[in-house]
Amino acid sequence: MSVTVLRPTPVGEDRIFDVYRYAATAGGITSIERAAEDLTMPPHEVLAAIDHLLNSRLLRDRGPEGMQPVDPQVAAAALISPMEREIYQRREEIAQIQERIEVFQRDYASGPPRPGSALAPVNHVVGAMEVRGSLKLAGDSCHEDVLVMQSHRIDGDEFDDILRICGTLLSRGVTVRIACLHRSRADLTTRMKMKGLMEAGAEVRTLSHLPRAAVVFDRSVAVLLGCADEQASASRIQDGDVVRFLLDLFDHLWDGATPLVGFDSGYADVADDLMQTIAGLMAKGFTDEVIARKLSMSVRTARRHIATLMRELDAVSRFQAGVLAARRSLVHGG
């Protein structure tokens, strides 16, 4: 085989396909210069493509006979087999670790509950990875249902973690109910995420305000999420009384929430509830900024809703709007 010594250089996939197709059609490559001429390709690109194909097991160097093409399925098997062996070994190692841990776990479990341990009634963790791990641990052992309260107090990454866990649980036949804020209806990204879960069987409802973000697994374990403006944190709660309180709170909020049945943008389906909430906050004398914060929306959006409410009430001041809203029973207990 006549070979000009050239240093392999990076080459595009289209060139690699061309060289392999040439080798397969010609029965092999005995001369880089001849292949380059036939392919109208620079010799250094042919050499780079051959080097890639050799590493991918798609060409075999047969010495004087040149480079011979290899059946792609055979080449794939040659590449995959070592990976499969490594995966098998890793699984064996994982099984051995879990088996050993179970021995230690029995001794650990026989002792009294320890502060900060997974067996304690309340286990507090700090840090994004720790929060993710706490959610996953609770999700892995969930078999019946999961209840989610999603407030503005958690950031996007934590919410995405919760939604991913919900998706996994739905695939296992677990019932999923999610209570989130009305603002989720106006956010395209959130609506699309919810759509995927609803198509998988989740039930979603929205409401104006949620006091805290929490997830309850199998009505026995709750994960209470920290505030978005602080470092990521969570409290894994197994105390029966606290979990029952969260269940009662969820049921109360769920009964008054509005089902999410479509995916069109905006607040059309919850306009009455939203206006009622805004009227109540205005009647209490809250500023636009406070109302926006309580409803987890921008000040601009809050002011737009306030303007609509005042226009519908024909009010000339915020005070008058609150009084008129109370008279028209827009404010509960007004």
C-alpha distance (Angstrom), angle and dihedral (degrees) to the residues before:
residue distance angle dihedral
M1 . . .
S2 3.80 . .
V3 3.79 108.8 .
T4 3.78 129.4 176.9
V5 3.81 108.2 -149.5
L6 3.78 106.1 -116.9
R7 3.78 130.4 159.0
P8 3.84 112.6 -114.4
T9 3.79 113.9 -114.5
P10 3.81 131.7 -168.1
V11 3.80 112.0 -78.1
G12 3.79 134.4 -173.2
E13 3.79 123.2 -104.6
D14 3.80 91.9 -114.8
R15 3.82 89.1 61.2
I16 3.81 90.7 48.3
F17 3.83 90.3 51.9
D18 3.82 90.7 48.5
V19 3.81 93.1 51.7
Y20 3.82 93.6 47.1
R21 3.82 90.9 47.1
Y22 3.79 89.1 50.4
A23 3.82 91.9 49.8
A24 3.80 91.8 47.5
T25 3.82 92.7 48.4
A26 3.82 95.8 43.8
G27 3.80 94.0 40.5
G28 3.79 92.1 -117.6
I29 3.80 145.9 -19.8
T30 3.78 117.3 -92.1
S31 3.80 98.5 163.2
I32 3.77 128.5 34.2
E33 3.81 90.8 -159.8
R34 3.81 91.5 52.5
A35 3.79 92.0 47.0
A36 3.82 90.7 48.2
E37 3.80 90.3 51.0
D38 3.81 93.7 47.5
L39 3.80 91.7 46.7
T40 3.85 94.4 40.2
M41 3.78 86.1 -129.1
P42 3.83 129.5 134.8
P43 3.86 110.7 -98.5
H44 3.81 91.9 -123.4
E45 3.81 90.5 58.1
V46 3.80 91.3 49.3
L47 3.82 89.1 50.9
A48 3.83 91.3 48.8
A49 3.80 91.0 49.5
I50 3.83 91.1 49.0
D51 3.80 90.4 49.9
H52 3.81 90.1 52.6
L53 3.81 92.4 47.1
L54 3.80 91.2 49.7
N55 3.81 90.9 52.2
S56 3.81 89.4 47.8
R57 3.85 90.6 51.2
L58 3.82 89.6 -121.1
L59 3.83 91.3 118.4
R60 3.79 127.6 41.7
D61 3.80 122.0 -154.6
R62 3.79 106.2 -130.3
G63 3.81 95.6 177.9
P64 3.83 111.5 -132.5
E65 3.80 89.8 12.0
G66 3.79 90.7 62.2
M67 3.79 129.4 -137.7
Q68 3.79 112.8 -22.5
P69 3.84 122.7 -159.9
V70 3.80 118.0 -116.9
D71 3.80 126.9 -146.9
P72 3.85 104.4 -97.1
Q73 3.81 91.8 -133.7
V74 3.79 90.4 53.8
A75 3.82 89.7 47.6
A76 3.81 91.4 50.0
A77 3.80 91.4 49.8
A78 3.81 90.2 51.2
L79 3.81 90.3 53.2
I80 3.80 97.1 41.3
S81 3.81 99.1 45.8
P82 3.84 95.5 72.2
M83 3.83 89.3 47.0
E84 3.79 91.4 50.9
R85 3.79 90.7 49.5
E86 3.81 90.1 50.8
I87 3.82 91.4 48.3
Y88 3.81 90.3 50.2
Q89 3.80 90.8 49.8
R90 3.80 91.1 48.6
R91 3.79 91.1 50.9
E92 3.79 89.9 50.4
E93 3.80 90.1 51.2
I94 3.82 91.3 48.5
A95 3.81 91.0 50.3
Q96 3.81 90.9 49.9
I97 3.82 91.6 49.4
Q98 3.80 91.8 49.0
E99 3.80 91.2 47.9
R100 3.81 91.7 52.0
I101 3.82 92.0 44.6
E102 3.80 90.9 54.1
V103 3.81 89.6 58.8
F104 3.80 91.3 52.6
Q105 3.82 91.7 41.2
R106 3.82 92.3 60.4
D107 3.81 90.9 55.2
Y108 3.80 92.1 44.5
A109 3.80 92.7 48.1
S110 3.79 92.2 52.3
G111 3.83 90.5 64.5
P112 3.81 127.0 79.0
P113 3.85 120.3 -78.3
R114 3.79 111.1 -83.9
P115 3.84 126.6 -147.3
G116 3.80 109.5 -100.5
S117 3.81 94.1 13.0
A118 3.80 124.3 125.1
L119 3.82 88.1 -114.6
A120 3.82 94.7 55.2
P121 3.84 117.3 100.5
V122 3.82 89.0 -114.5
N123 3.80 123.8 28.3
H124 3.81 114.5 -175.2
V125 3.81 120.5 -161.0
V126 3.80 131.7 -178.5
G127 3.80 127.4 -156.5
A128 3.82 134.7 52.8
M129 3.81 94.5 -97.1
E130 3.81 92.0 47.8
V131 3.82 91.7 49.2
R132 3.80 90.8 48.9
G133 3.79 90.1 49.5
S134 3.80 92.6 49.3
L135 3.81 91.2 51.8
K136 3.79 92.4 46.6
L137 3.80 92.6 48.4
A138 3.80 91.1 53.5
G139 3.81 92.1 43.0
D140 3.82 94.5 50.5
S141 3.80 90.9 59.0
C142 3.83 95.1 43.5
H143 3.83 115.4 111.2
E144 3.81 109.4 158.7
D145 3.79 118.4 28.3
V146 3.79 144.4 -15.0
L147 3.80 127.3 -156.5
V148 3.81 119.9 -159.0
M149 3.80 128.3 -162.8
Q150 3.80 108.5 -171.7
S151 3.79 114.8 -169.2
H152 3.78 131.3 170.1
R153 3.80 88.3 -99.9
I154 3.82 93.6 86.2
D155 3.79 125.6 68.5
G156 3.79 127.7 -124.1
D157 3.80 96.3 -96.1
E158 3.81 93.2 53.9
F159 3.80 90.9 47.6
D160 3.81 90.3 49.9
D161 3.82 89.6 51.3
I162 3.80 89.7 53.1
L163 3.80 92.6 47.9
R164 3.82 91.6 49.4
I165 3.80 90.2 51.9
C166 3.82 89.8 48.4
G167 3.80 90.1 52.0
T168 3.80 91.0 52.2
L169 3.81 92.1 47.1
L170 3.81 91.6 49.7
S171 3.80 89.7 54.5
R172 3.82 87.2 55.5
G173 3.80 92.6 52.5
V174 3.82 96.6 -102.6
T175 3.82 116.8 149.7
V176 3.82 112.3 -117.2
R177 3.82 126.5 -163.7
I178 3.81 120.8 178.2
A179 3.80 126.2 -167.6
C180 3.81 111.6 -168.0
L181 3.79 139.4 158.3
H182 3.79 126.2 -75.3
R183 3.80 88.0 -118.0
S184 3.82 88.1 71.8
R185 3.80 86.7 73.5
A186 3.80 91.3 61.4
D187 3.81 96.3 46.6
L188 3.82 112.8 86.2
T189 3.81 95.7 -158.2
T190 3.80 93.5 50.2
R191 3.81 91.9 45.5
M192 3.80 91.4 54.1
K193 3.81 91.5 49.5
M194 3.78 90.6 49.3
K195 3.78 90.9 47.2
G196 3.79 91.2 58.2
L197 3.80 91.7 50.7
M198 3.81 93.7 45.2
E199 3.79 91.0 51.0
A200 3.81 86.7 53.4
G201 3.82 90.5 53.3
A202 3.81 106.8 -87.5
E203 3.81 120.2 141.0
V204 3.81 115.4 -138.4
R205 3.79 130.5 -169.5
T206 3.80 131.0 174.3
L207 3.80 135.3 -149.6
S208 3.78 139.1 174.5
H209 3.78 99.8 -104.6
L210 3.79 139.0 18.6
P211 3.82 118.1 -174.7
R212 3.81 98.0 -150.4
A213 3.79 142.2 -1.7
A214 3.79 114.8 -110.1
V215 3.80 141.8 152.0
V216 3.80 123.0 -151.0
F217 3.81 117.9 -160.4
D218 3.83 120.8 -158.1
R219 3.84 89.2 -20.3
S220 3.80 88.6 -81.1
V221 3.82 108.6 76.4
A222 3.80 125.4 45.3
V223 3.79 130.7 -170.9
L224 3.81 112.1 -156.2
L225 3.82 111.7 -160.6
G226 3.81 124.6 -142.5
C227 3.79 127.3 -124.5
A228 3.81 122.0 -71.8
D229 3.81 93.5 -128.8
E230 3.80 91.2 57.9
Q231 3.79 133.4 61.4
A232 3.79 111.0 -69.6
S233 3.80 109.7 -87.5
A234 3.78 140.6 157.3
S235 3.78 139.8 -172.1
R236 3.79 117.1 -142.9
I237 3.80 105.2 -151.2
Q238 3.78 127.0 -162.6
D239 3.79 97.5 160.8
G240 3.80 105.9 124.2
D241 3.80 97.0 -141.9
V242 3.80 93.8 49.8
V243 3.79 92.8 46.9
R244 3.82 91.1 49.2
F245 3.81 89.4 50.8
L246 3.81 90.3 53.4
L247 3.81 90.3 47.7
D248 3.82 90.8 52.3
L249 3.81 89.9 47.2
F250 3.80 91.9 50.3
D251 3.82 92.6 48.6
H252 3.82 90.6 49.3
L253 3.80 92.2 50.2
W254 3.80 92.9 41.8
D255 3.80 93.4 54.5
G256 3.80 91.0 55.1
A257 3.81 96.5 41.2
T258 3.81 126.0 101.7
P259 3.83 117.4 -118.5
L260 3.78 116.0 -117.1
V261 3.79 103.5 -132.5
G262 3.79 103.0 153.8
F263 3.77 138.3 36.4
D264 3.79 103.1 -136.8
S265 3.78 115.6 129.3
G266 3.77 122.5 -103.5
Y267 3.78 143.1 38.6
A268 3.81 98.1 -77.6
D269 3.81 95.2 121.3
V270 3.80 93.3 48.5
A271 3.80 101.0 35.7
D272 3.82 95.2 116.4
D273 3.80 94.1 48.7
L274 3.79 91.5 45.2
M275 3.79 93.6 49.6
Q276 3.79 90.8 47.0
T277 3.79 90.7 53.5
I278 3.80 92.9 46.4
A279 3.80 91.2 48.7
G280 3.79 90.2 52.1
L281 3.80 92.1 50.9
M282 3.80 91.9 46.7
A283 3.81 90.5 50.2
K284 3.80 88.0 56.4
G285 3.80 90.6 55.3
F286 3.80 98.9 -111.6
T287 3.81 117.8 160.3
D288 3.80 123.8 -119.8
E289 3.80 90.2 -102.3
V290 3.82 93.4 52.6
I291 3.82 92.1 46.3
A292 3.80 90.3 50.6
R293 3.80 91.3 49.9
K294 3.78 93.5 48.2
L295 3.81 91.4 49.6
S296 3.83 92.6 42.4
M297 3.78 93.9 -125.0
S298 3.77 135.1 117.4
V299 3.80 119.1 -83.7
R300 3.80 88.3 -119.2
T301 3.81 91.9 56.4
A302 3.80 91.9 45.1
R303 3.79 91.4 51.6
R304 3.80 90.3 50.0
H305 3.81 90.6 54.6
I306 3.81 91.6 44.6
A307 3.80 90.3 51.9
T308 3.81 90.6 50.2
L309 3.81 91.3 49.9
M310 3.82 93.4 48.7
R311 3.79 90.0 48.1
E312 3.82 92.1 50.8
L313 3.82 90.5 47.7
D314 3.81 91.7 43.9
A315 3.80 88.1 -129.9
V316 3.79 123.6 161.3
S317 3.80 96.4 -162.7
R318 3.78 139.4 29.2
F319 3.81 90.3 -114.3
Q320 3.78 92.1 52.6
A321 3.81 90.1 47.4
G322 3.80 90.2 54.9
V323 3.80 92.2 49.2
L324 3.81 93.5 46.8
A325 3.78 91.4 46.5
A326 3.80 90.4 52.7
R327 3.81 91.6 49.2
R328 3.81 90.9 50.9
S329 3.82 90.2 49.3
L330 3.78 92.7 -114.7
V331 3.79 87.3 130.4
H332 3.79 115.7 63.0
G333 3.78 110.9 -124.3
G334 3.81 90.6 5.0
